Amino acid sequence: MGSEAVPIWLLICFSIHARFNWSHLLPLQMWGRSLGLQTKDSLFQLEGHPFRIFGGSVHYFRVPREYWRDRMMKMKACGLNTLTTYVPWNLHEAARGKFDFSGILDLETFLATAAEVGLWVILRPGPYICSEWDLGGLPSWLLRDPAMRLRTTYKGFTEAVNAYFDHLIPKVVSHQYKKGGPIIAVQVENEYGSYAKDPNYMTYVKTALLERGIVELLMTSDNKDGLSSGFVEGGRWLCIKNQPRMVMEYWTGWFDSWGGPHNIFDADEMVNTVHSILKAGASINLYMFHGGTNFGFMNGALGFPNYKPDITSYDYDAVLTEAGDYTNKFFKLRQLFSKIIGNPNPLRWPALYERSFNASHAGASYGTIQLQHYVSLWDLLPSVVEPIKSEVPVNMESLQVNDGNGQSYGYTLYETAIKVSLALSQVFINTLFIGFLNYNTLELTIPEGQGYRHLRILVENCGRVNYGLFLDAQRKGLIGDVFLNETPLRNFKIYSLEMKPLFMESAVPDEATGPAFFRGSLQVQYLPQDTFLKLEGWEKGVVFVNGQNLGRYWKIGPQETLYLPGTWLRPGDNEVSVCFLKAVQLLLSAWNRPRAFPGLPSKSLYIPPTVTGPPVAKRSQANAHESQLTTLKSCSPSLLAEPYRRHNG
């Protein structure tokens, strides 16, 4: 994602044709290809024909595989002709040397589906992608090297990139335009001008792509201040004199951070700006056309001036909602594009629509979910987690777990023995919660007690910073000593808690204390549909359904529900597991609509009246240390499944 919006005044204005006819420029209808996407003066050409890129971003890794075709068909129906997507290294190679291109990560199927629908593709393979994604898409195991210098020609980094590209690039080569596929351009890295730590790095990435068979147009993307630093010889700048003008990321909305407002961008203002860009003769990519969801623990974070983790939802106030529903922005953009290209495809496209799973996203309310089983973290630890013994604290990434890849996500528990009171960093005494630390609270007084007691420090990785100059410092967990009255503590037991769904059966008590796991069943009759889990009264935690990690929930908002795709449900019983980290009074109740917003129709997105205008279009740098230490307070929970998404103002 771009770090600063491209000013409209950089675009040179000239008259545009009243209508473009691109009906013959479709991936499955072009044979004998040889020229590809080219630049001629200030115009793009595709196979020698004048061409304008009307693009939109959809990230396959944020959308269930069964919904890819639906989102693409809606993109085509809006009037767009090109899809752009990032490629997340940290999902495709979560452990060094072990590659995954299956399921939601099946990039080749995603590209083939785009061709079938009639969309061209601009591929943005990184290795760094930003995108409000943990560490900007870079795998955390890179940080096991204490001397690591990310996004440079440092040997440890380039060797890892080479191994990754050796697996990734051969999978996309056959999907290039000149090979009969939909890829018309490939972006070299991402926004490097705002990082620019190594003048040789961009040339290295370009060469790595070319040597592995990339033959289509290469391009770079950056803000206006970073264009010169992020430029690579042989690539195309997208906003300079005598080159085609393109706004590579026109932000249709903005992302949200935990504890902040829900950002919105007025539809009319957005469409008016898009119209100005098109009137200037430029091409455009809408970031995002459909945002989707940061499933699991994959959200990124801002790092400056304060650490702010991003929420689970990547709705982005985009052209389609998180669940893929139409918005006012969609219809206004469709009307605008129809004036340029004629009538877009119909909203219901029979030839392909019938092949799209659950394309209507009707949504369903499944009522209260009964949580029948409970086990506390303290009871669970001895039986399922083998602690690592260490003289000193060890950060997540450096733990000897996961075949030498360290811990990437979730929680880490540090335990040692103490005998006197102290002031330090976060905290349970035995199983009693006594407080927590964050970036503002650095010390915590522990009450006096008799004899030796267990000091337990539960550290949560809330998301690594994804943008800025301090990516090398995004190690999580305890990254230094914990002090007892100015004396460093020693002899730790360290428990790696990645929240892979391991749960034990136990009766649910009337009152649960401390971090705990709950398990219950969601009943579905007939064909499963999309829904949203409402966790009213719960403080903070993570929800799994049938083993799928929906992401984290946090009472501070603005997100109040978790999106549950219907394709992850099945008729009958569906196992729901909830990890929450502090005392919970078990009270479950059902609501058929948001209490805070009476009369809000299903599947609607609440827009707070006090939040108006475009989002702040300024990205910040990262702080050096981002470990988030969190415990939770007592609450009264109810867990529901409902067909809408709520936000606080």
C-alpha positions, 0 to 999 in steps of 0.5 A, spaced: 500 500 500 502 507 498 505 511 503 502 517 501 497 519 496 499 521 489 497 528 488 493 529 482 497 535 480 502 531 477 498 528 472 498 532 465 491 533 463 489 531 456 482 530 453 480 522 453 476 519 448 468 519 449 468 511 449 473 506 449 472 499 446 476 494 449 471 488 448 477 485 444 482 485 449 480 480 453 485 474 456 481 468 453 480 472 446 487 474 444 492 469 440 498 470 437 501 475 442 507 478 442 508 485 444 504 485 451 503 492 455 508 497 452 508 505 453 508 509 447 509 517 449 504 518 455 500 512 453 499 505 454 498 500 449 496 493 449 498 489 443 499 495 439 492 498 441 491 504 446 489 501 453 488 504 459 488 501 466 482 501 470 484 497 476 482 494 483 486 491 488 483 484 491 488 480 495 487 472 494 490 471 501 484 475 504 478 472 501 476 465 502 478 461 495 471 459 494 469 467 493 475 469 488 470 468 482 465 472 485 469 478 487 472 478 480 465 478 477 463 484 481 470 487 479 468 486 472 461 488 473 463 495 476 467 497 469 474 495 471 479 491 466 485 489 471 486 486 478 492 487 482 494 483 488 500 482 492 504 476 494 505 474 501 512 471 502 510 470 510 504 465 508 507 462 502 514 460 506 511 460 513 517 456 515 524 456 511 524 451 505 517 449 506 512 452 501 505 452 501 501 454 495 494 450 496 487 453 498 487 460 500 494 461 497 493 457 490 496 463 486 495 459 480 488 458 480 487 465 482 490 468 476 487 463 472 480 465 474 482 472 473 483 470 466 476 466 465 473 472 468 476 477 463 481 481 467 488 482 466 493 482 472 498 486 475 502 482 480 506 485 486 510 479 488 515 483 493 518 480 497 516 486 501 509 488 500 507 493 506 499 492 505 498 493 513 500 485 513 505 483 519 512 485 517 510 487 510 509 480 508 516 478 510 517 472 514 519 473 521 524 467 521 528 472 518 529 476 524 533 470 527 539 472 524 541 478 529 545 482 524 539 481 519 538 487 514 531 487 511 530 490 504 537 490 502 543 486 499 545 483 505 547 476 504 542 473 509 536 476 506 538 475 498 539 468 499 532 467 503 529 471 497 533 467 492 530 461 495 523 464 495 523 466 488 526 460 486 519 457 488 514 463 487 516 465 480 516 459 476 509 458 478 507 465 475 511 465 469 506 461 464 501 466 467 504 472 463 501 475 457 506 473 452 505 466 455 497 466 454 496 468 461 493 475 464 499 478 467 501 484 463 505 487 468 510 486 474 511 491 480 519 491 482 519 491 490 514 496 493 515 503 495 522 502 496 523 510 495 521 511 502 526 506 505 532 506 500 537 503 505 541 500 499 542 503 492 543 496 489 537 493 492 532 495 487 537 492 481 538 486 485 530 485 485 529 486 478 535 482 476 532 476 480 525 477 476 528 477 469 533 471 471 527 467 473 523 468 466 519 475 468 518 478 461 512 483 462 513 490 463 516 492 470 514 498 474 515 501 480 510 504 485 512 510 490 510 516 493 512 523 489 518 524 494 520 516 493 520 516 486 527 517 485 530 513 490 525 507 488 526 507 481 530 502 477 533 502 471 528 499 466 522 499 470 517 504 468 515 510 473 508 511 473 508 519 474 513 522 470 513 526 464 513 523 457 510 516 461 503 514 462 500 517 468 497 512 473 495 512 480 497 505 482 494 506 489 488 511 489 485 509 496 478 508 496 478 508 504 483 507 509 484 501 514 483 501 522 487 501 528 485 498 535 482 503 539 481 508 534 475 510 530 472 507 524 475 510 518 470 512 512 471 516 506 465 519 503 463 516 496 461 522 492 468 525 494 471 519 492 468 518 485 469 525 484 477 524 485 476 518 480 473 522 475 478 527 475 484 522 474 480 519 469 479 526 465 486 527 466 487 521 461 491 517 467 490 510 469 488 508 476 488 502 481 483 502 486 486 500 493 482 497 495 476 494 491 475 489 496 479 489 502 477 482 505 480 480 512 486 479 516 485 472 518 489 469 524 494 473 526 496 476 520 495 484 521 500 489 521 501 495 525 503 502 525 509 504 529 510 512 529 508 516 533 505 510 537 505 503 536 498 501 533 496 494 531 491 494 525 484 490 526 482 484 524 477 486 518 480 489 512 474 492 510 477 498 508 471 502 507 472 499 500 468 498 494 465 492 496 464 490 504 468 485 507 463 480 506 463 482 498 457 486 498 455 492 494 456 499 496 454 506 494 461 506 492 460 501 487 454 503 483 457 510 483 463 508 480 460 503 475 456 509 473 462 513 472 466 507 468 460 506 463 460 513 461 467 511 458 467 504 456 459 503 455 455 498 459 459 494 463 457 487 465 451 486 468 451 485 476 448 478 475 453 475 470 449 468 468 455 465 464 459 465 470 455 467 476 452 460 477 459 457 478 460 462 484 459 459 491 454 463 495 455 469 491 449 473 493 452 473 501 445 473 503 448 472 510 444 468 516 443 469 524 445 463 527 443 465 534 447 464 541 453 459 541 453 455 547 460 454 550 460 447 553 467 446 555 472 450 559 480 449 561 484 454 564 491 456 561 494 454 567 491 447 567 492 446 560 500 448 560 503 441 563 499 437 558 500 440 552 506 445 552 513 443 553 517 449 556 524 451 554 528 452 559 533 458 559 537 462 563 535 469 560 529 471 556 528 469 549 524 473 544 519 469 540 523 469 533 529 466 537 525 460 540 528 453 539 521 451 536 518 449 529 524 446 527 528 451 528 524 457 525 522 460 532 515 463 533 511 467 529 505 469 532 500 468 538 503 469 545 509 467 549 509 465 557 515 467 561 515 464 568 520 464 573 521 464 581 521 470 585 521 471 593 520 479 594 516 485 591 519 488 585 517 493 579 518 490 572 514 488 566 507 485 566 504 479 570 501 474 574 503 471 581 502 464 581 495 464 577 493 471 580 492 477 575 496 483 578 496 488 572 499 489 565 505 493 561 505 496 555 509 502 551 506 507 556 507 503 563 514 500 564 513 498 571 509 494 575 509 493 583 508 486 585 505 485 592 509 482 598 508 475 599 510 469 603 516 464 600 517 463 593 512 465 588 511 464 580 512 470 576 508 469 569 509 474 564 504 473 558 506 477 552 502 477 546 504 479 539 499 484 536 502 485 529 509 487 527 510 494 524 509 493 516 512 500 514 517 504 516 525 504 517 525 500 523 523 493 520 529 490 522 527 491 530 520 487 529 522 482 534 517 480 539 516 477 546 521 479 551 527 482 548 531 484 554 532 483 561 526 483 566 529 486 573 527 485 580 529 491 584 535 493 579 537 486 578 536 482 572 531 475 573 534 469 571 532 461 570 526 462 566 521 457 563 518 459 556 512 457 553 510 458 546 503 459 545 501 460 538 494 458 539 494 452 534 487 449 536 489 445 542 483 444 547 481 440 552 474 438 554 472 440 561 465 442 564 464 450 564 464 453 571 460 458 573 466 463 573 472 462 570 479 466 572 485 467 568 487 466 561 482 460 558 479 456 553 472 455 551 469 451 546 462 450 544 458 448 537 454 453 532 448 449 529 447 450 522 441 448 518 441 447 510 446 451 506 451 455 510 451 462 509 456 468 511 455 470 518 458 475 523 460 473 530 458 478 536 462 477 542 459 482 547 462 483 553 468 479 552 474 483 553 480 480 548 482 474 545 481 469 538 476 465 535 477 459 531 471 455 527 472 448 525 480 450 526 480 456 522 483 462 526 478 468 524 482 473 528 483 477 534 477 481 538 478 486 542 473 490 546 476 497 545 474 497 538 472 499 533 471 492 530 465 489 534 464 483 530 468 477 526 467 475 519 465 468 519 465 466 511 459 461 510 464 456 506 468 455 512 461 452 515 458 446 514 451 443 515 450 441 523 455 442 528 461 447 527 466 447 533 467 454 536 473 455 540 475 461 544 481 463 547 480 469 552 485 472 557 482 474 563 476 472 568 470 471 564 463 471 567 459 466 563 453 469 561 450 468 554 445 471 550 442 472 543 441 479 539 437 479 532 440 486 531 445 491 534 443 494 541 447 500 540 444 502 533 437 500 533 434 499 526 440 498 523 439 493 517 442 486 516 449 487 512 450 494 513 456 498 515 455 503 521 458 510 519 459 514 525 456 521 524 462 524 527 467 521 523 467 524 516 471 526 510 477 522 507 482 518 512 489 521 514 493 519 508 500 519 512 504 513 514 508 513 519 515 510 521 516 504 526 518 504 533 524 499 535 521 495 540 513 493 539 512 487 543 505 488 546 504 485 553 497 484 554 492 481 560 485 482 560 479 484 565 473 481 568 467 481 563 460 478 562 460 475 555 455 473 550 457 470 543 452 470 537 453 469 530 449 475 526 449 477 519 452 484 520 458 487 521 458 493 527 463 498 528 464 503 534 464 510 532 
